[in-house]
Amino acid sequence: MNSPVLQAFPAFRLRPPADCSASAEVVDANDIVVGQVDAAGGAYRGHAGTDAGPQRTDALRAAEDVAMFRIALHGPAGAEHLPYTGVAQAQAAVALIPLQRQEIVDSSARAYFFYALRQPHVAEILDGLDAIVREYFAVGTRGGCLRVIRLLEQLREPARALLAQVTGDEREWMAYPLARLLAFTELALARLGATTTKPSADLDGPFPDPHTADQALATAFRTYRDVQAGVRALPSLPASAVRTLGALDAAAAQLPSGPCARNRADCRTAASALDELAAAARTVEDSATAAEVRALAQELSAIATDTSARLESTALLLGDASRHGSVRTILTTLHDAELGPETDAGTRSLLVDDSEAGPIRRTDSGRWTGPGITDPYHSPEGAAAALVSTFRDRQAIDRNRA
């Protein structure tokens, strides 16, 4: 019997009922039943234990409600720990989470009446959602992904606690919106964690446009403010903390106040300032006694280091822009190519249509070259784009001959 996969949650399937009087079953990747979908009066409703989703006009939507309850209570399946394919996909997934805010507000108002915002867990959840709104663009760097992971973990804690404690009428109102929020949060946590260990191509290398670079710099500055606030909130400030905070403040004051990636000089100036900030953050991390301050300082160091490295790569790419026409032309040319990581020998593979078009290699002067390139490029992307263009030209010639 056909068991369709749930589009939103591919680790789960809807198993049709054996007869008209039975419920359809929602099963996980191991064929374990995790809930049921009941049909009545042309409507469908998913059930997971004592919890139920809203009425749906489609059985698969009701099955997705069951999957959400399962993920909220037990976390995502192993198949859902895949890295995001790119920054845009990660941003879209994280952006879903604050969209649950209004439903949390409405449901808590029904469950707790005038006391909704006085309910500690509800207040913490809303604060956590506000933090995600401010930070979801931070997933543009690996360090930024770690920052969003920390904020999602902070959001998950009160949501889990509230879901565990609500009963009776309160649970009828709160269970589904909390499960929905937790399911999106758990999935984002799993996939962001995988992305930090196996980043997509657009999490490394040059920034695709100046605005993305400015967003990454803004993330570093917000993280600095968090470290600053964490240090100042300590019950007492020893002399060492005062010194390290002063050095951190001085480094942050050197960050550009405007666009940071308009040209090569701006990129390198910003990268140098970020290196100073990362060094100051490591000093705070080494000297801090409060675990929260150490974690924030480590986060700042990672974000500043990642952003600096990407700005340096952007400066190199800008050096090659005139030879290809523009940065956009280079990145568009490389869109369907796969540029591998650098080996110990200083080479990087370049696959186009599953064929090796390279490799490119780093020269003794630090530039990049490859087969047929007589004038090396500043950036690996510039050299790779040249080889891809040559490869495509040869393909076109071969097609015309055929």
C-alpha positions as CSV (number, residue, x, y, z in Angstrom):
1,M,0.0,0.0,0.0
2,N,1.4,3.4,-1.0
3,S,2.6,5.5,2.0
4,P,3.3,9.0,0.8
5,V,6.3,10.9,2.3
6,L,5.5,14.1,4.1
7,Q,6.9,17.0,2.0
8,A,7.7,19.2,5.0
9,F,9.2,16.3,7.0
10,P,10.6,13.7,4.7
11,A,11.6,11.4,7.5
12,F,7.9,10.6,8.1
13,R,5.3,8.9,6.0
14,L,1.5,8.6,6.1
15,R,0.3,5.0,6.0
16,P,-3.2,4.7,4.7
17,P,-5.8,2.8,6.9
18,A,-6.3,-0.9,6.4
19,D,-10.1,-0.3,6.2
20,C,-12.5,2.7,6.1
21,S,-13.2,2.5,9.8
22,A,-9.5,2.7,10.9
23,S,-7.2,5.7,11.3
24,A,-4.3,6.4,9.0
25,E,-0.9,6.0,10.7
26,V,2.1,8.3,10.7
27,V,5.3,6.4,10.7
28,D,8.9,7.4,11.0
29,A,12.0,6.3,9.0
30,N,12.1,3.1,11.1
31,D,8.5,2.3,10.3
32,I,7.5,3.1,13.9
33,V,4.0,4.5,14.4
34,V,4.3,8.0,16.0
35,G,0.6,9.1,15.6
36,Q,-2.6,8.8,13.8
37,V,-4.8,10.8,11.4
38,D,-8.5,10.6,11.9
39,A,-11.1,11.6,9.3
40,A,-14.6,12.9,10.1
41,G,-17.0,15.0,8.1
42,G,-14.6,15.6,5.3
43,A,-11.9,17.0,7.7
44,Y,-8.7,15.4,9.1
45,R,-7.0,15.8,12.4
46,G,-3.6,14.5,13.5
47,H,-3.1,12.9,17.0
48,A,0.1,12.2,18.8
49,G,-0.6,10.7,22.2
50,T,-3.1,13.0,24.0
51,D,-2.2,16.0,21.8
52,A,-4.0,16.9,18.6
53,G,-3.5,19.4,15.8
54,P,-6.1,21.6,14.2
55,Q,-8.7,20.3,11.7
56,R,-7.3,20.1,8.2
57,T,-8.9,19.7,4.8
58,D,-5.9,17.5,3.7
59,A,-4.7,14.3,5.3
60,L,-1.1,15.0,4.6
61,R,-1.3,18.4,6.4
62,A,-2.8,16.6,9.4
63,A,0.1,14.1,9.3
64,E,2.6,16.9,9.3
65,D,1.0,18.1,12.5
66,V,1.8,14.7,14.0
67,A,5.4,14.9,12.8
68,M,5.7,18.3,14.4
69,F,4.6,16.9,17.8
70,R,7.1,14.0,17.4
71,I,10.0,16.3,16.5
72,A,9.1,18.8,19.3
73,L,9.1,16.0,21.9
74,H,11.9,13.8,20.7
75,G,14.0,15.9,18.3
76,P,14.6,15.4,14.6
77,A,15.6,12.1,13.0
78,G,19.1,11.4,11.8
79,A,18.1,12.1,8.1
80,E,17.1,15.6,9.1
81,H,20.7,16.5,10.3
82,L,21.8,17.5,6.7
83,P,23.6,20.8,6.2
84,Y,21.8,23.6,4.4
85,T,22.6,23.9,0.7
86,G,23.3,27.6,1.0
87,V,22.9,30.7,3.1
88,A,19.5,31.6,1.6
89,Q,18.1,28.2,2.6
90,A,19.4,28.6,6.1
91,Q,18.0,32.1,6.4
92,A,14.6,31.0,5.1
93,A,14.5,28.1,7.7
94,V,15.4,30.4,10.6
95,A,13.0,33.1,9.5
96,L,10.1,30.6,9.9
97,I,10.7,30.6,13.7
98,P,9.8,34.2,14.6
99,L,6.7,33.9,12.4
100,Q,5.3,31.7,15.1
101,R,5.2,34.7,17.5
102,Q,1.6,35.8,16.9
103,E,0.2,32.3,17.3
104,I,2.1,32.0,20.7
105,V,0.7,35.4,21.7
106,D,-2.9,34.5,20.7
107,S,-2.9,31.0,22.2
108,S,-1.3,32.2,25.5
109,A,-4.0,35.0,25.7
110,R,-6.7,32.3,25.5
111,A,-4.9,30.0,28.0
112,Y,-3.9,32.6,30.6
113,F,-6.2,35.5,29.8
114,F,-4.8,38.8,31.2
115,Y,-1.9,37.1,32.8
116,A,-0.3,35.7,29.6
117,L,2.7,38.0,29.5
118,R,3.2,37.5,33.2
119,Q,3.7,33.8,32.6
120,P,7.5,33.4,32.9
121,H,7.9,30.9,30.1
122,V,5.8,32.9,27.7
123,A,7.7,36.0,28.3
124,E,11.0,34.2,27.8
125,I,9.8,32.7,24.6
126,L,8.7,36.1,23.2
127,D,12.1,37.6,24.2
128,G,13.8,34.7,22.4
129,L,11.8,35.2,19.3
130,D,12.7,38.9,19.3
131,A,16.3,37.9,19.4
132,I,16.0,35.6,16.4
133,V,14.4,38.4,14.4
134,R,17.5,40.6,15.0
135,E,19.9,37.8,14.2
136,Y,18.7,35.5,11.5
137,F,20.9,37.2,8.9
138,A,23.9,36.2,11.0
139,V,23.9,32.7,9.3
140,G,26.0,34.3,6.6
141,T,29.2,33.1,8.3
142,R,30.1,29.9,10.2
143,G,30.6,31.9,13.4
144,G,27.3,33.6,12.9
145,C,25.6,30.2,12.6
146,L,27.1,29.3,16.0
147,R,25.5,32.5,17.4
148,V,22.1,31.7,16.0
149,I,22.5,28.1,17.4
150,R,23.0,29.5,20.9
151,L,20.0,31.8,20.6
152,L,17.8,28.9,19.3
153,E,18.9,26.8,22.3
154,Q,17.9,29.6,24.6
155,L,14.5,29.8,22.9
156,R,14.0,26.1,23.1
157,E,14.5,25.9,26.9
158,P,11.4,27.8,28.0
159,A,9.3,26.4,25.1
160,R,10.2,22.8,26.2
161,A,9.5,23.6,29.9
162,L,6.1,25.1,29.1
163,L,5.1,22.2,26.9
164,A,6.1,19.8,29.6
165,Q,4.0,21.5,32.3
166,V,0.8,22.6,30.7
167,T,-2.3,20.4,31.3
168,G,-6.0,20.6,30.8
169,D,-7.5,23.5,29.0
170,E,-4.1,25.3,28.9
171,R,-2.6,22.4,27.0
172,E,-5.4,22.4,24.5
173,W,-4.6,26.0,23.6
174,M,-0.8,25.8,24.0
175,A,0.3,22.3,22.9
176,Y,0.1,22.8,19.1
177,P,1.7,26.3,18.8
178,L,4.5,25.2,21.2
179,A,5.0,22.0,19.2
180,R,5.2,23.9,15.9
181,L,7.7,26.4,17.4
182,L,9.8,23.6,18.8
183,A,9.7,21.5,15.6
184,F,11.0,24.4,13.5
185,T,13.6,25.2,16.2
186,E,14.8,21.6,16.5
187,L,15.2,21.2,12.7
188,A,17.1,24.5,12.4
189,L,19.4,23.5,15.3
190,A,20.2,20.2,13.7
191,R,20.8,21.5,10.2
192,L,22.8,24.6,11.4
193,G,25.0,22.3,13.5
194,A,25.6,20.2,10.4
195,T,26.3,23.3,8.3
196,T,29.0,24.6,10.7
197,T,30.9,21.3,10.2
198,K,30.3,21.0,6.5
199,P,29.6,24.6,5.3
200,S,28.0,25.4,1.9
201,A,30.1,27.2,-0.7
202,D,28.6,30.6,0.1
203,L,29.6,30.3,3.8
204,D,33.3,30.4,2.8
205,G,35.3,32.5,0.4
206,P,34.4,36.0,-0.8
207,F,31.1,37.7,0.0
208,P,28.7,37.7,-2.9
209,D,27.8,41.4,-2.6
210,P,28.7,44.4,-0.3
211,H,25.4,44.2,1.6
212,T,26.1,40.7,2.8
213,A,29.5,41.8,4.1
214,D,27.9,44.7,5.9
215,Q,25.5,42.3,7.6
216,A,28.4,40.1,8.8
217,L,30.2,43.1,10.2
218,A,27.0,44.3,11.9
219,T,26.7,40.8,13.5
220,A,30.2,41.1,14.9
221,F,29.4,44.5,16.4
222,R,26.2,43.2,18.0
223,T,28.1,40.3,19.5
224,Y,30.7,42.7,20.8
225,R,27.9,44.6,22.6
226,D,26.7,41.3,24.1
227,V,30.2,40.6,25.5
228,Q,30.5,44.2,26.8
229,A,27.1,43.9,28.6
230,G,28.1,40.5,30.0
231,V,31.3,41.8,31.5
232,R,29.7,44.9,32.9
233,A,26.9,42.8,34.5
234,L,29.4,40.8,36.6
235,P,28.9,41.4,40.4
236,S,32.4,42.8,40.6
237,L,35.0,43.8,38.0
238,P,38.6,42.8,38.9
239,A,41.4,44.9,37.4
240,S,42.1,42.3,34.8
241,A,38.5,42.4,33.6
242,V,38.7,46.2,33.3
243,R,41.9,46.0,31.2
244,T,40.6,43.3,28.9
245,L,37.3,45.2,28.4
246,G,39.1,48.4,27.7
247,A,41.2,46.6,25.0
248,L,38.0,45.1,23.5
249,D,36.3,48.5,23.4
250,A,39.3,50.0,21.7
251,A,39.3,47.3,19.1
252,A,35.6,47.7,18.4
253,A,36.0,51.4,18.0
254,Q,38.2,50.7,15.0
255,L,35.5,48.9,13.1
256,P,34.1,50.7,10.0
257,S,30.9,52.7,10.7
258,G,29.8,52.4,7.1
259,P,30.1,50.1,4.1
260,C,33.1,47.8,4.5
261,A,33.4,46.1,1.1
262,R,33.1,48.7,-1.6
263,N,36.7,48.2,-2.7
264,R,39.8,46.3,-1.9
265,A,41.2,48.9,0.5
266,D,37.9,49.0,2.5
267,C,37.9,45.2,2.7
268,R,41.4,45.0,4.0
269,T,40.9,47.8,6.5
270,A,37.8,46.1,7.9
271,A,39.6,42.7,8.0
272,S,42.5,44.2,9.9
273,A,40.1,45.8,12.5
274,L,38.2,42.5,12.8
275,D,41.5,40.6,13.5
276,E,42.2,43.1,16.3
277,L,38.7,42.5,17.7
278,A,39.1,38.7,17.5
279,A,42.4,38.9,19.4
280,A,40.8,41.1,22.1
281,A,37.9,38.7,22.4
282,R,40.3,35.8,22.9
283,T,41.9,37.8,25.7
284,V,38.5,38.3,27.4
285,E,37.8,34.6,26.9
286,D,41.1,33.6,28.6
287,S,40.6,35.9,31.5
288,A,36.8,35.6,32.1
289,T,35.6,33.6,35.1
290,A,31.9,33.7,34.2
291,A,31.0,30.8,31.8
292,E,28.5,33.0,29.9
293,V,31.1,35.7,29.3
294,R,33.6,33.1,28.1
295,A,31.0,31.7,25.7
296,L,30.1,35.1,24.3
297,A,33.8,36.0,23.9
298,Q,34.4,32.8,22.0
299,E,31.4,33.5,19.8
300,L,32.8,37.0,19.0
301,S,36.2,35.6,18.2
302,A,34.7,33.1,15.8
303,I,32.5,35.6,14.0
304,A,35.3,38.3,13.7
305,T,37.7,35.7,12.4
306,D,35.3,34.3,9.8
307,T,34.2,37.7,8.6
308,S,37.9,38.9,8.4
309,A,38.8,35.9,6.3
310,R,35.9,36.4,3.9
311,L,36.7,40.1,3.5
312,E,40.3,39.2,2.6
313,S,38.9,36.8,0.0
314,T,36.6,39.5,-1.2
315,A,39.6,41.9,-1.6
316,L,41.3,39.3,-3.8
317,L,38.2,38.7,-5.9
318,L,37.8,42.5,-6.5
319,G,41.3,42.4,-7.8
320,D,40.2,40.1,-10.6
321,A,36.9,41.8,-11.3
322,S,38.2,43.9,-14.2
323,R,39.5,40.9,-16.0
324,H,36.1,39.2,-16.1
325,G,33.9,42.3,-16.2
326,S,32.6,42.2,-12.6
327,V,32.4,40.2,-9.4
328,R,28.9,39.1,-10.4
329,T,30.2,37.7,-13.7
330,I,32.8,35.6,-11.9
331,L,30.3,34.2,-9.4
332,T,27.7,33.5,-12.1
333,T,30.3,31.7,-14.1
334,L,31.1,29.5,-11.1
335,H,27.5,28.8,-10.2
336,D,27.4,25.4,-11.9
337,A,31.0,24.5,-11.1
338,E,32.4,22.8,-8.0
339,L,35.6,24.3,-6.6
340,G,37.2,21.9,-4.1
341,P,39.1,22.8,-0.9
342,E,42.8,23.6,-1.0
343,T,45.0,20.6,-0.6
344,D,48.4,20.5,1.3
345,A,50.1,20.9,-2.1
346,G,48.2,24.2,-2.7
347,T,45.9,22.9,-5.4
348,R,42.0,22.9,-5.7
349,S,40.0,20.7,-8.0
350,L,37.5,22.3,-10.4
351,L,34.6,20.1,-11.6
352,V,32.3,21.2,-14.4
353,D,29.6,18.8,-15.5
354,D,31.4,16.1,-13.5
355,S,34.6,16.7,-15.5
356,E,37.8,18.1,-14.2
357,A,38.4,21.5,-15.7
358,G,41.4,22.3,-13.5
359,P,43.0,21.9,-11.2
360,I,44.0,25.4,-10.1
361,R,47.0,25.9,-8.0
362,R,48.6,28.6,-5.8
363,T,51.8,30.1,-7.2
364,D,54.9,30.9,-5.1
365,S,53.8,34.6,-5.2
366,G,50.4,33.7,-3.7
367,R,48.4,34.1,-6.9
368,W,46.3,31.4,-8.7
369,T,46.9,29.7,-12.0
370,G,45.8,26.7,-13.9
371,P,46.0,24.9,-17.3
372,G,46.4,27.5,-20.1
373,I,46.6,30.5,-17.7
374,T,49.6,32.6,-18.5
375,D,48.8,35.6,-16.2
376,P,47.9,34.3,-12.7
377,Y,44.8,35.7,-10.9
378,H,44.6,37.2,-7.4
379,S,41.8,34.9,-6.3
380,P,41.1,31.2,-6.7
381,E,37.6,32.2,-8.0
382,G,39.2,34.4,-10.7
383,A,41.4,31.6,-12.0
384,A,38.5,29.0,-11.7
385,A,36.1,31.3,-13.7
386,A,38.7,31.6,-16.5
387,L,39.0,27.8,-16.7
388,V,35.2,27.4,-16.6
389,S,34.8,29.9,-19.5
390,T,37.4,28.0,-21.5
391,F,35.7,24.7,-20.8
392,R,32.3,26.1,-21.9
393,D,33.9,27.6,-25.1
394,R,35.3,24.2,-26.0
395,Q,31.9,22.6,-25.4
396,A,30.3,25.1,-27.7
397,I,32.9,24.4,-30.4
398,D,32.4,20.6,-30.1
399,R,28.6,21.0,-30.4
400,N,29.0,23.1,-33.6
401,R,31.4,20.5,-35.1
402,A,28.9,17.8,-34.4
